[in-house]
């Protein structure tokens, strides 16, 4: 971080609330939620890894989604819980930037993975006889590698732009983790140009992924018109689970990063939803709506 025009060496979080009693109650709730996130997503990873019936592209990506959800929630939740219990809401400048980098790395990786999963469902439903050739394991691993390269580049751009702002005080972050909107509020310079670059970067990524998803589902809907009712029901069931996850995650990201930060109370709620609630709901959504996963979990349990 040397060479940057900044004098702030640490930041102080205000957290979710300034009411100490409410904060302790929330910390207990979020501790339980974090344990459930770890347990639920680890269960899916182990189930997919151990059951050979689930060694298909769809479940390969589902296992990786669970891995990303664990990483995504672990970037913010342990630090937030530690701050709540011990009432020490301080983070160094370098720690703040590191947290911001991994937050955007995991978030963009999840967006890219959800897009790939939409494409995978499109190929599986519309081209079932060519599916094994179009989505073999070599291609899946290649897509996964490209996903992490793209996520790393996107996160580096966001982090680079944020660190090249000037921070000379104040150092109070009205949030429970380091992110771009609250940090830009603390910059001692005109942030209009950099905010345009940041929003353009996030907006372009979200728009491209959104267009791919819309195109995939449009092709799926067209191809389902001539299929049997049972096949349509199975396809709709699979796609509905994926679409619900996309709306939950991508909707919150668009709400936070593609508009000016004006109301931190709503931003905090959105941040809780996409860093804590969505990683908890993902395994629930995919497990409850998927008979194969439920049967595999039963086999693993027995």
N, C-alpha and C positions, 0 to 999 in steps of 0.2 A: 504493500500500500504506500510505499515511499514515493515521494514526488508529487503526490496529490495535494491539492490546496484544501487541506482539512486540519482543524485543530481539535475536533472532538475525538476523544480516545475511547469513550464508552457511551452506551445508550441506556436509558432507564425505561422499562415498560410500565404502562399504567394498568395493563392486564384487562380482563373482561369486565371487572367491576371494582369500584372503590369501597364497597361494603365488605368488610372483612368476614363477617359471618356467612354472607352469601357466597363469598369467594371460597371458603372452606367447604361448603356444601357442594359447589360446582366442582371443586377439585376431587372430591370423593366420587362424584358421578362420572367425571371424565377419566378417573383412574380405572373404574370398572369398565368403561367404554373402551379404553386403550387395551386392557387385557382381553376383552372380547374381540377386538380387531386382530390382535396377535393370534388368538386361539382360532378364530374363524378362518382367517386367511392361511395360517399354517396348516390347518386341517385340509383345505382345498389343495395346497401344494403337495402335501404328503399323499393325499388320495390320488391325485393325477399322476404322481411319480410312481406309485406302487401298483396301480391297477393297469394292466396292459390294455384293457378294453378302452381306456381313456387316452391311449397314446396316439391321438389324432391331432391335426392342426388346431381345431377348435379348443380342445382342452389344454393343448400346449400353450396357447395364448391366454387361456383362462388362468393357468398356473402362474404365468408371468404377470398377469394383472394383479393377482393376489400378492406377489412379491413386491410390485411397485406400490401397492396400497400400504403394505407394512413399512416400506421405506418412507413413503410420503407422510404418513402419520407420525413416524419416529423422528422426522426432522423438527417438528414443532412441539409435540405433546410431552415428551419427557422433560424438556426445559420448562414448559409452561406449568407442569405439575410440580416440579421442584420449586419454582418461584412461588406458586400458591401456598405450598406447605410451609416453606421456610421464609416467606415474605422477603425474598432477595431478588428483585426484578431488574438485575443489571446484566448487561452483555457487552463485551469488548467490541470495538469497531471491527476488528478482523473476524471475530466470532459472528457478528451480525451479517457481514458480507458473505461468510461461509454458509450460514443458514439460508440466506437469500438465494445463493447459487444452487444448493441442493433442493430447496423448495421448488424452484423453477425447473430444475432438471427432472424431478419426479413428476411434476404437473404436466410438463410438455411431453414426457415419455408416456404418460397415461393417455393423453389426448391422441398421440400418434398410434398407440396400441389399440385404442377403441376404434380408430379409423381402419386399421388393418383388420380388426375383427369384423367390422362391417363388410369390408371387401371379401373376407373369407366366407362369410355367410352368403354373400351374393354369388360367389363362384360355386359354393356347395349346392345351392338351391337351383340356380339357373343352368349350371353345366355339371350335373352330377356324374356323368360318365367320364369327363375329363378332369374331375376334381383332384384325383390322386396325382396326376401329372402336373396340373397347374399349381397345386399347393402341397408339394411333397416336403419332407422335413428339411431338405437342403434349402429350399426356397424360404421356408419359415424361419430358419436360423439366419438367413441373409436379411430378411425383412426385420428381424429382431435386432440385428447388428446395425442396420441402417437407422432404425428407430432410436437407438442410443446415441449414434453419431449426430443425428439431427437434433435430439434433445440437448446434447452437450453444446452444440453450436448455438442454439437458441438461448440457453441459459448463460453462456459466456457473453453473448451480446447484451443481454439484459443486465448482467452483473457489471460489465465494462462501462455501460452508460451510467449506471447508478453510482459506481465508485468515482467517476469523474465529475461528480457534483461537488460543490464546496460546502463543507459542514463546519461551521464556526460557532454553533449554539443557536437555539437551545438543543438539548439532547434527550427530550422526553418523547417517547414513541407511544401514541395512543392506540396501542394494540397489545397482543400477547406474543407476537413474533415479528421478526424483521421481514418487511416486504417493501415493494417499490412505492406504492401510494403514500404510506405514512412517512417514509424516508424523504420523498420529494417535498413534503411539507416542511421539512427541517432544513432544506438546502438554502444557503445564503447567496443565492444567485437566481437569475431568471431561468426557470426550468421549462419554459414553453417549448423550445426547440427539441430538447431531450425527451420531454413527455410525448411529443409527436412521434419521435423515433421509436420510443418504447411501445406506444399504443399501436403504431404501424406494424412493428415486428410481431406483437401478440395478435393483432387483428388479422394480419396476413396469414399467420399460421392457423388461427381458428377458422378463418374463412375458407382456406384451402381444404382443411379437414372436414369442415361442415359440408362443402360442395361434394366432396367424395362420398360422404355418408348419404347425402340426399340422392345422389346419382345411384348409389348402390341399392338403396331402398326403393327407388323408382323402378329400377330394372327388376328387382324381386317382385314387386306388386304386379308388374306387367306379366312376368313369367308364371305367376301363380294362378292367373285367370283360367288357364286350361288344365289345371291339375285337379286331382281328386280332393274331396272335402277333408279326408284324413291327412293327406299330405299338406294341405293348406293350413290345417290346424296346428300341425307339428311345426311348420315353418314360422307361422305367426307367433307361436309360443316362444321359440328360440329368439326371434327377432325382437319381440316385445321386451324380453329381459335385457337384451343389449341396448335397445333404444331408451329404456328407462334409465340405465346407467349413464348413457351419453347425456341425456337431458339433465340428470342430477349433477354431473361433474362439469360438463362444458357450459351449462347455463350459469353456474356460479362464477366460473372463470371469466366469461364474457361480461358479467355484471360488474366484477371488480376491476378488471384490467382495461376495459375499452371505454371507460368514461372517467371524467374528473372525480377525484375523491372529495365528496362534499359532506357525507353523513357517516361518521365513523361507527355509529351504533349499528347501522345496517351493514356496513362493511365487516364489522366484527361477527355479526350473525352469519353472513355469507361465508366468512373465513372458517367459522366453526363447522358449517355444513360441508364444505369441500375438503377440509383437512381432517375432520373427525367422523362426521356422520356418514359421508359417502364411502370411505374405506370400510366402515362397519356394515353398511347396507349391501355392498357389492357381493360378498359371499352369501348373504341371506337371499338376495334376489336370484342369483344363479343356482343356489342349492334348492330352494323351495320350488322353483319352476322347472327343474331338470331331474327327470326320473333316473337317468343314468348316474348322475353324481350322487343322488340320494342312495341308490342301490350300492354304489361303490363304497360310500361312507359306512353303510350297514355291514358290508363285507369286511371292511377294515376294522370296524368296531368288534365284530365277532371273532 
